[in-house]
Amino acid sequence: MLAFKQVFDSSSKIQMDYICLQYPGFFRFAKMMELLAQGIADGVIQVPKEHST
């Protein structure tokens, strides 16, 4: 997960587009992470207190 965040945070939009074209799984993983984060933020997905920050 740390490697994904580092790539995501350090890449420009053009670089990210290129990565997503070269590695379709990267886009699918990023989309799943986006949906998961949105679900947690909206309260739809509950995170146990011992795992929340």
Backbone as numpy.savetxt, mean C-alpha at the origin, in Angstrom:
# Nx Ny Nz CAx CAy CAz Cx Cy Cz
7.16 -5.54 4.06 6.34 -4.35 4.06 7.22 -3.10 4.06
8.33 -3.14 4.76 9.22 -1.99 4.81 9.78 -1.67 3.42
10.16 -2.69 2.67 10.70 -2.48 1.32 9.64 -1.84 0.43
8.40 -2.29 0.54 7.31 -1.71 -0.26 7.16 -0.23 0.07
7.16 0.11 1.35 7.00 1.51 1.76 8.16 2.36 1.27
9.37 1.83 1.33 10.53 2.59 0.86 10.43 2.87 -0.63
10.04 1.87 -1.42 9.87 2.07 -2.86 8.75 3.07 -3.11
7.65 2.90 -2.42 6.49 3.78 -2.61 6.82 5.23 -2.25
7.52 5.42 -1.15 7.84 6.78 -0.68 8.93 7.47 -1.50
9.82 6.70 -2.11 10.97 7.31 -2.79 10.83 7.38 -4.31
9.71 6.92 -4.85 9.53 6.89 -6.31 8.66 8.06 -6.78
9.03 8.59 -7.93 8.20 9.62 -8.56 6.99 8.94 -9.21
6.04 9.72 -9.68 4.88 9.14 -10.35 5.30 8.37 -11.59
6.23 8.92 -12.35 6.71 8.24 -13.56 7.38 6.91 -13.20
8.21 6.92 -12.17 8.86 5.69 -11.74 7.83 4.67 -11.26
6.83 5.13 -10.51 5.79 4.23 -10.00 4.99 3.63 -11.16
4.67 4.44 -12.15 3.97 3.92 -13.33 4.79 2.84 -14.02
6.09 3.07 -14.15 6.97 2.10 -14.78 7.03 0.80 -13.97
7.16 0.92 -12.67 7.19 -0.27 -11.80 5.90 -1.06 -11.95
4.78 -0.37 -11.97 3.48 -1.05 -12.09 3.33 -1.73 -13.45
3.89 -1.14 -14.50 3.85 -1.78 -15.81 4.74 -3.02 -15.85
5.90 -2.92 -15.23 6.85 -4.03 -15.24 6.43 -5.17 -14.32
5.77 -4.84 -13.23 5.38 -5.82 -12.22 3.91 -5.65 -11.87
3.00 -6.30 -12.63 1.56 -6.15 -12.38 1.17 -6.51 -10.94
1.88 -7.42 -10.33 1.60 -7.79 -8.95 1.84 -6.65 -7.98
2.76 -5.77 -8.32 3.04 -4.61 -7.46 1.83 -3.70 -7.39
1.19 -3.47 -8.54 -0.01 -2.63 -8.56 -1.12 -3.28 -7.75
-1.33 -4.58 -7.93 -2.39 -5.28 -7.18 -2.13 -5.21 -5.68
-0.87 -5.40 -5.27 -0.52 -5.33 -3.86 -0.75 -3.91 -3.32
-0.33 -2.90 -4.08 -0.52 -1.51 -3.65 -2.00 -1.19 -3.52
-2.81 -1.67 -4.45 -4.25 -1.42 -4.40 -4.87 -2.10 -3.17
-4.44 -3.32 -2.88 -4.96 -4.01 -1.68 -4.57 -3.25 -0.42
-3.34 -2.74 -0.35 -2.90 -1.98 0.81 -3.70 -0.69 0.95
-4.00 -0.06 -0.18 -4.81 1.16 -0.17 -6.21 0.88 0.37
-6.83 -0.19 -0.12 -8.18 -0.54 0.33 -8.18 -0.94 1.81
-7.16 -1.66 2.24 -7.04 -2.05 3.64 -6.90 -0.81 4.53
-6.02 0.10 4.14 -5.82 1.33 4.93 -7.09 2.15 4.99
-7.80 2.23 3.87 -9.05 3.00 3.85 -10.10 2.36 4.75
-10.17 1.03 4.73 -11.12 0.32 5.59 -10.82 0.53 7.06
-9.54 0.54 7.41 -9.15 0.79 8.80 -9.49 2.24 9.18
-9.16 3.18 8.30 -9.43 4.60 8.57 -10.92 4.87 8.72
-11.74 4.19 7.92 -13.20 4.39 7.97 -13.86 3.64 9.12
-13.12 2.75 9.77 -13.68 1.96 10.85 -14.41 0.71 10.39
-14.37 0.43 9.10 -15.01 -0.78 8.56 -14.23 -2.02 8.98
-12.90 -1.89 9.02 -12.03 -2.97 9.46 -11.52 -2.59 10.84
-11.76 -3.44 11.80 -11.32 -3.16 13.16 -9.98 -3.84 13.42
-9.08 -3.09 14.03 -7.76 -3.60 14.37 -7.72 -3.81 15.87
-7.28 -4.99 16.33 -7.18 -5.21 17.78 -6.28 -4.14 18.42
-6.62 -3.72 19.62 -5.88 -2.64 20.29 -4.39 -2.93 20.42
-4.00 -4.19 20.63 -2.58 -4.49 20.79 -1.81 -4.33 19.47
-2.52 -4.16 18.34 -1.85 -3.98 17.05 -2.00 -2.57 16.50
-2.73 -1.73 17.16 -2.92 -0.37 16.66 -1.84 0.54 17.23
-1.61 1.65 16.52 -0.58 2.59 16.98 -1.20 3.82 17.58
